[in-house]
Amino acid sequence: MGSDPIDALSTPALSATRIEGAAAGARARRPWRIALAGAFCMLLVLTQLPAAAADEPRLWDALRSGQHLVLLRHAIAPGTDDPPEFQLGDCSSQRNLSEDGRIQAAAIGDRFRANGIETARVFSSQWCRCLDTARLLGLGEVSELPALNSFFRHPERQRQQTQELTAWLGGQPLEQPLVLVTHQVNITALSGVYPASGELVVVRRMPNGELKPIGKLETD
């Protein structure tokens, strides 16, 4: 393995050739470091998508225009993760919406209607807090979509689930607003955005199938 230039210079017995080789190795590694720094900066940009009230009309217009969808993190459910005895389909074993969360979910539905969206195609994670959020929106029938299930406890599933969801989205009609109710980890993996509980991330599906977040809508 090549030595770091600092280590090389601190060793009197090293020849100039070895020192020059070490320096060249450092230069060769520099593009990788620059690329990593660039990716990190891009992540920071994505996590700071516009959320100002003045930007809301543009985002609601986008949802009504087609080729857009919204990722919704479930409403307020106090705590993190789920109890050790978690079982899919058994709400009593899960972390659930608080009363504030249920109020928040209903209020999100009201905001859709206030912005001219009475109905939508709604898909949800199979976790109870997501299904309850989706149903409390009151935008229509809720369909379960396993690709939206949390992989918080199983990060090794992130890549496969995100690929499955991206592929599924590529084949969906978007003439009618599409709402996906899911978890923070899923939204961040798909969009690079870290949403708060009940926050909506508006995403545009580009002609090549790429998904591009264009803004987010905060909720109380």
C-alpha angles and dihedrals in degrees: 000000000000118000123238111255092243092054090046094053091049091060110080095198094060116110125232089250092059091045091051090047092052091050090049090052090053090051090049090053093049097082089055090052091047091050091050091050090049092052090050091051090050090053089053090051092051093050089056098056115155113281101161118132090239090062095054098088091057092052095047089047088053093053090052094046100065131245090069134097136179130234111207123193109217116265125264113318109165118231134026132276118349134285116279090251092059115154126181109242094022107097092185089066094052141074105261142192116283120223087264088052093053091049090048093051093051090048091053089056089051090054091054090053093044087057095051100266108121098162137019142172102263125196126178146189112254091244111113095235090057095044091048091049091049094049094045089057087073093211098127143284116350120222123198116236116188091200086070094056117119119264093186091121093038109043089168087075094058099092097045095045093046091050091048092050093047091050091047092050090051090066100043124107110236101190087106117050112269119211122191116192111200147125136297094251092053094048093047092048092051101040110014090240123124105212129197121231109293093010120139124217114201113213131190120213106220122216090258091053095256115143114227122186110221103180147323137244118219122212131199 
